[in-house]
Amino acid sequence: MEAPAPGIYQKARYAARAAVLKALAHPTRLYIADRLSEREHCVCELARLIGADVSTVSRHLLVMKNAGLVSDDKRGTSVYYRLRVPCILGFFNCVEQVLKLNAEYFRAAAKVRH
């Protein structure tokens, strides 16, 4: 028996999940999340760490903020960012497990071909 098609609520939930994943789907944003897992950073610090200009880093942070991943706090002329949901780092652990399994699979497949 086939599973029923997703309802409107389920479709909205899947779309919301996809939006969060899309917000993380860039190497720079993954790096930013990693740095913010250590402590909060101002945009200028992140720009220096990344080696990019402040406007580029600000655009990445806006994508992350719109997805609900980070929050900001303006202090004088600086804006500081922090992870809103540190549990997102658990997702990174899962990704690392997938990468490890993929590497093992491809090593084993290469041995079979030779």
Sequence and secondary structure as in RCSB ss.txt:
>XXXX:A:sequence
MEAPAPGIYQKARYAARAAVLKALAHPTRLYIADRLSEREHCVCELARLIGADVSTVSRHLLVMKNAGLVSDDKR
GTSVYYRLRVPCILGFFNCVEQVLKLNAEYFRAAAKVRH
>XXXX:A:secstr
       HHHHHHHHHHHHHHHHH SHHHHHHHHHHHHS EEHHHHHHHHTS HHHHHHHHHHHHHTTSEEEEEE
TTEEEEEES TTHHHHHHHHHHHHHHHHHHHHHHHHHH 
